[in-house]
Amino acid sequence: MAAATNNKDTYRATAVFLVVMGVLYLVDKLISFSSMGASWVMQKDMMLLYASAVFLWFKRDKSVGIILAGIWLIQNIGLVIALLGQMSAYLLPAALLLVGILLYFLSSR
């Protein structure tokens, strides 16, 4: 029974993601985000971020959303470091250590 619920969540999240992407493409064709100075909305790597947000929101098992967000973060590490500025020298290593320790303890349970 849990597997059926998991598939239902996956189908729902996939459907919502496809609807969101369809709406974004339609709005881009009608208004053109680049003419409004928001060309980043339709960049390919942003699709991962949209998918991760939808899967985190609509799916009970958050692993797919977390993995997609992690892939987006790795692809855009330069952007993240630029946004953090000087703090990135300390926050990024601290975050990596914290996530690594957390994953180690979760895996040893």
Backbone bond lengths (Angstrom), bond angles and torsions (degrees), N, CA, C in turn:
res aa  C-N    CA-C-N  psi(-1)  N-CA   C-N-CA  omega(-1)  CA-C   N-CA-C  phi
1 M - - - 1.445 - - 1.522 111.44 -
2 A 1.329 117.37 -36.18 1.464 120.62 -179.84 1.521 111.07 -67.41
3 A 1.341 116.62 -34.04 1.463 119.96 179.30 1.525 110.71 -65.84
4 A 1.332 116.69 -37.96 1.466 119.83 178.57 1.518 110.52 -65.61
5 T 1.324 116.90 -39.51 1.460 120.69 177.51 1.521 110.37 -65.44
6 N 1.332 116.48 -39.51 1.459 120.77 179.27 1.524 110.29 -63.11
7 N 1.344 117.59 -42.74 1.462 120.52 177.55 1.515 110.80 -64.73
8 K 1.320 117.03 -38.88 1.460 120.87 179.26 1.535 110.55 -62.84
9 D 1.328 116.24 -42.51 1.462 120.82 176.30 1.518 111.17 -62.25
10 T 1.317 116.23 -42.20 1.463 120.81 -179.74 1.519 110.72 -64.37
11 Y 1.324 117.00 -44.32 1.463 120.46 178.72 1.525 111.25 -63.57
12 R 1.328 116.37 -41.21 1.462 120.32 179.72 1.532 110.68 -64.17
13 A 1.337 116.29 -46.39 1.464 119.86 -179.54 1.524 110.68 -64.13
14 T 1.323 116.86 -40.62 1.463 120.47 178.19 1.520 110.82 -64.26
15 A 1.321 116.83 -42.17 1.466 120.41 179.18 1.522 111.13 -63.32
16 V 1.320 116.89 -43.57 1.465 119.98 179.59 1.523 110.21 -64.91
17 F 1.339 117.15 -40.72 1.468 120.00 178.04 1.522 110.83 -61.62
18 L 1.329 117.67 -43.61 1.462 120.65 179.65 1.529 111.12 -64.48
19 V 1.328 117.52 -38.82 1.464 120.99 177.41 1.529 110.05 -64.95
20 V 1.333 116.64 -44.89 1.470 120.07 179.32 1.522 110.16 -60.44
21 M 1.324 117.17 -44.57 1.467 120.16 -179.58 1.528 110.68 -65.80
22 G 1.322 117.29 -38.98 1.458 120.19 177.05 1.516 111.94 -62.48
23 V 1.319 116.60 -42.97 1.465 121.14 178.57 1.523 110.12 -64.57
24 L 1.339 116.58 -44.10 1.466 119.36 179.50 1.528 111.91 -61.92
25 Y 1.338 116.87 -43.21 1.467 119.72 178.39 1.524 111.48 -64.95
26 L 1.330 116.62 -40.67 1.457 119.97 179.28 1.525 110.86 -64.22
27 V 1.326 117.04 -45.97 1.463 120.56 178.52 1.521 110.29 -63.23
28 D 1.333 116.91 -38.43 1.467 120.01 178.34 1.522 111.36 -63.61
29 K 1.323 117.56 -38.35 1.466 120.27 178.51 1.523 111.57 -70.83
30 L 1.329 117.23 -35.06 1.461 120.25 -178.18 1.525 112.57 -80.53
31 I 1.332 116.98 -43.52 1.462 121.22 -173.52 1.523 112.20 -106.83
32 S 1.301 117.79 -33.86 1.464 125.00 -176.42 1.534 110.84 69.52
33 F 1.320 113.79 100.81 1.458 120.11 -179.81 1.527 112.04 -60.60
34 S 1.329 116.88 -32.64 1.468 119.24 -178.40 1.523 111.88 -66.33
35 S 1.337 117.95 -31.67 1.465 119.87 177.73 1.530 111.58 -71.85
36 M 1.331 116.04 -20.17 1.460 120.38 178.64 1.529 111.35 -94.03
37 G 1.332 116.70 1.98 1.463 120.33 -179.90 1.510 113.48 83.31
38 A 1.307 117.22 15.70 1.464 121.60 -179.32 1.527 110.45 -121.35
39 S 1.321 116.58 48.94 1.470 120.08 -178.53 1.522 111.96 -65.49
40 W 1.332 117.37 -20.41 1.460 121.44 179.86 1.528 112.53 -65.19
41 V 1.336 117.91 -19.85 1.462 121.14 -177.34 1.522 111.16 -62.45
42 M 1.321 117.68 -35.46 1.459 120.87 -175.83 1.522 113.51 -104.70
43 Q 1.318 118.52 16.24 1.467 120.11 175.90 1.520 109.78 -70.76
44 K 1.333 115.23 150.97 1.458 120.50 -175.31 1.520 112.70 -61.42
45 D 1.313 117.72 -39.46 1.462 118.39 -177.37 1.528 112.36 -71.21
46 M 1.318 117.80 -20.69 1.461 120.22 176.80 1.526 111.55 -70.94
47 M 1.334 116.89 -22.53 1.460 120.26 177.63 1.526 110.14 -61.46
48 L 1.324 116.90 -36.90 1.468 120.58 176.22 1.520 111.08 -62.66
49 L 1.307 116.04 -41.30 1.459 119.91 179.77 1.527 110.83 -65.92
50 Y 1.328 116.80 -41.65 1.465 120.19 177.13 1.530 110.59 -63.08
51 A 1.325 116.00 -44.58 1.472 120.12 -179.84 1.525 110.50 -63.12
52 S 1.325 117.07 -42.61 1.466 118.90 -179.67 1.521 110.94 -64.70
53 A 1.324 117.60 -40.05 1.465 120.51 178.74 1.529 111.08 -63.54
54 V 1.328 116.97 -43.38 1.467 120.59 -179.89 1.525 110.48 -65.71
55 F 1.338 117.25 -44.58 1.457 119.60 -179.04 1.526 111.56 -68.10
56 L 1.320 118.52 -34.16 1.459 120.14 175.38 1.525 111.19 -68.03
57 W 1.310 117.01 -34.36 1.454 121.35 -177.17 1.535 112.14 -76.57
58 F 1.338 117.52 -43.64 1.462 120.99 -169.25 1.520 115.30 -102.08
59 K 1.307 119.03 -11.80 1.461 120.85 -175.84 1.521 109.61 -108.93
60 R 1.315 116.69 133.56 1.464 120.39 -179.71 1.519 111.53 -66.65
61 D 1.331 116.09 -42.72 1.463 120.30 176.98 1.529 107.49 -81.00
62 K 1.297 116.87 111.48 1.462 122.49 -171.51 1.529 113.18 -83.47
63 S 1.331 118.69 1.74 1.465 120.44 -173.59 1.528 112.49 -63.37
64 V 1.314 118.59 -40.94 1.460 120.84 -178.99 1.530 110.27 -64.68
65 G 1.315 116.77 -45.07 1.462 120.59 178.99 1.514 112.17 -63.31
66 I 1.327 116.70 -40.15 1.466 120.45 179.37 1.523 110.76 -67.03
67 I 1.321 116.97 -41.16 1.474 120.31 178.82 1.529 110.33 -64.60
68 L 1.321 117.90 -44.05 1.466 120.74 178.66 1.521 111.43 -63.64
69 A 1.333 117.10 -40.11 1.461 120.25 177.39 1.526 110.82 -65.97
70 G 1.326 116.81 -37.70 1.463 120.67 177.04 1.522 112.12 -64.54
71 I 1.323 116.79 -40.96 1.469 120.51 177.38 1.525 109.88 -64.07
72 W 1.336 116.66 -42.69 1.464 119.88 177.57 1.521 110.68 -61.88
73 L 1.323 116.17 -41.73 1.463 120.40 -179.64 1.524 111.06 -63.34
74 I 1.321 117.05 -41.75 1.468 120.61 178.66 1.523 110.64 -65.36
75 Q 1.325 117.53 -42.01 1.458 120.61 179.67 1.526 112.45 -66.59
76 N 1.312 117.36 -28.56 1.459 121.77 -175.67 1.522 112.36 -115.36
77 I 1.323 117.47 32.51 1.458 120.98 -177.11 1.533 110.98 -62.17
78 G 1.323 117.43 -32.76 1.462 120.95 177.32 1.517 111.70 -62.71
79 L 1.320 116.69 -41.46 1.461 121.55 177.41 1.523 111.03 -65.00
80 V 1.319 116.47 -43.01 1.464 120.54 -179.51 1.525 110.28 -63.79
81 I 1.317 117.00 -43.21 1.468 120.87 179.57 1.528 110.28 -65.24
82 A 1.335 116.43 -40.20 1.469 119.70 178.61 1.526 111.25 -65.08
83 L 1.328 117.64 -38.27 1.458 120.79 179.20 1.529 111.88 -69.19
84 L 1.315 116.14 -34.10 1.461 119.51 179.89 1.522 112.59 -77.93
85 G 1.338 116.48 -24.02 1.462 120.55 177.77 1.513 112.12 65.10
86 Q 1.309 116.44 -134.92 1.461 122.25 -177.40 1.522 111.99 -64.76
87 M 1.297 117.31 -28.70 1.456 120.58 -178.38 1.521 111.91 -66.73
88 S 1.345 117.22 -21.69 1.456 120.25 -177.31 1.521 111.98 -63.60
89 A 1.313 117.33 -25.43 1.459 120.36 178.99 1.522 110.44 -62.51
90 Y 1.320 118.09 -27.35 1.464 121.37 -178.70 1.525 112.70 -108.98
91 L 1.335 116.91 -36.96 1.460 120.13 -175.38 1.522 113.01 -70.72
92 L 1.312 118.03 -41.79 1.456 120.30 -177.23 1.524 111.64 -63.55
93 P 1.333 120.22 -50.32 1.473 118.39 176.85 1.526 112.75 -62.76
94 A 1.332 117.15 -37.48 1.466 120.04 178.82 1.522 111.19 -65.57
95 A 1.333 116.70 -40.62 1.464 120.39 178.32 1.520 111.20 -66.00
96 L 1.330 116.92 -41.56 1.462 119.93 177.88 1.524 111.33 -62.74
97 L 1.318 116.93 -42.63 1.467 120.35 177.17 1.522 111.38 -62.51
98 L 1.324 116.48 -44.80 1.452 120.89 -179.08 1.528 111.78 -63.42
99 V 1.314 116.97 -45.54 1.466 120.66 179.72 1.524 110.18 -65.55
100 G 1.323 117.58 -41.67 1.462 120.94 178.62 1.516 112.17 -62.04
101 I 1.319 117.26 -45.12 1.470 121.12 178.79 1.522 110.56 -64.45
102 L 1.324 116.36 -42.47 1.472 120.70 179.16 1.527 111.08 -62.02
103 L 1.328 116.80 -45.79 1.464 120.08 179.08 1.518 111.62 -64.53
104 Y 1.329 117.50 -37.48 1.453 120.54 178.98 1.525 110.50 -63.03
105 F 1.325 116.90 -46.27 1.464 119.62 -179.35 1.528 111.92 -69.00
106 L 1.317 117.24 -35.44 1.467 119.30 176.74 1.517 111.72 -67.77
107 S 1.320 117.53 -35.05 1.459 120.45 -179.03 1.520 112.01 -75.95
108 S 1.327 117.28 -23.07 1.471 119.32 -178.73 1.526 112.93 -90.05
109 R 1.309 118.34 0.89 1.470 121.09 177.93 1.489 111.75 -70.37
